[in-house]
Amino acid sequence: MTKIAPVSYVRAHLPAMVAAIGKKKRDRVVITRNGTASAVLVSPEELETLEILADKKLMLSLLKAETDEHAQRLVEHEEIFK
């Protein structure tokens, strides 16, 4: 769930907001300054997900691996490290 809060509110309530973000892994807080979004507070897990999705090379590799798995083009672990 995305929440929107002005920077003054975030400054006054940061410890509680960080604790809440830590409990709900998919929550975000859009921090505004003068009514305009200027930052986003997210959990480490959400940041990691966003970084993975932004890595085009990694995503293509994951899609290829998924395609190979569906086509049963699999190699045993021992075969890779011979």
C-alpha positions as CSV (number, residue, x, y, z in Angstrom):
1,M,0.0,0.0,0.0
2,T,1.3,3.4,-0.9
3,K,1.0,6.3,1.5
4,I,1.8,9.9,0.8
5,A,3.2,12.2,3.6
6,P,4.9,15.6,3.6
7,V,8.5,15.7,4.7
8,S,7.6,17.6,7.9
9,Y,5.4,14.7,9.0
10,V,8.0,12.1,8.0
11,R,10.7,14.0,10.0
12,A,8.5,14.0,13.1
13,H,7.4,10.3,12.8
14,L,10.3,8.6,11.1
15,P,11.0,5.9,13.7
16,A,7.4,4.7,13.7
17,M,7.2,4.9,9.8
18,V,10.4,2.9,9.5
19,A,9.0,0.2,11.9
20,A,5.8,0.0,9.9
21,I,7.6,-0.3,6.6
22,G,9.7,-3.1,8.1
23,K,6.6,-5.1,9.1
24,K,4.8,-4.8,5.8
25,K,7.3,-5.6,3.1
26,R,5.3,-4.0,0.2
27,D,4.4,-0.7,1.8
28,R,5.8,2.5,0.4
29,V,5.7,6.1,1.7
30,V,5.9,8.8,-1.0
31,I,7.5,11.8,0.7
32,T,6.4,15.2,-0.6
33,R,8.0,18.6,-0.5
34,N,5.8,21.5,-1.3
35,G,3.2,19.1,-2.6
36,T,5.5,17.4,-5.1
37,A,6.9,13.9,-4.6
38,S,10.6,14.1,-3.8
39,A,11.5,10.7,-2.3
40,V,10.1,7.2,-1.5
41,L,10.6,5.2,1.7
42,V,10.6,1.4,1.0
43,S,11.7,-1.7,2.8
44,P,15.0,-3.4,1.9
45,E,13.1,-6.3,0.3
46,E,11.1,-3.9,-1.9
47,L,14.3,-2.1,-2.9
48,E,16.0,-5.4,-3.8
49,T,13.0,-6.4,-6.0
50,L,13.0,-3.0,-7.8
51,E,16.8,-3.4,-8.4
52,I,16.3,-6.9,-9.8
53,L,13.5,-5.7,-12.1
54,A,15.6,-2.8,-13.3
55,D,18.5,-5.1,-14.3
56,K,17.7,-5.9,-17.9
57,K,20.5,-8.4,-18.3
58,L,19.4,-10.3,-15.1
59,M,15.8,-10.3,-16.1
60,L,16.6,-11.7,-19.6
61,S,18.7,-14.4,-17.9
62,L,15.8,-15.3,-15.6
63,L,13.4,-15.4,-18.5
64,K,15.8,-17.7,-20.5
65,A,16.2,-20.0,-17.5
66,E,12.4,-20.2,-17.1
67,T,12.0,-21.0,-20.8
68,D,14.7,-23.7,-20.5
69,E,13.0,-25.2,-17.4
70,H,9.6,-25.4,-19.2
71,A,11.3,-27.0,-22.2
72,Q,13.0,-29.4,-19.8
73,R,16.5,-28.3,-21.0
74,L,18.0,-29.0,-17.6
75,V,21.5,-29.9,-16.5
76,E,22.4,-31.6,-13.3
77,H,24.5,-29.7,-10.8
78,E,27.3,-32.3,-11.1
79,E,27.5,-31.8,-14.8
80,I,28.1,-28.1,-14.5
81,F,31.1,-28.4,-12.2
82,K,33.0,-31.3,-13.9
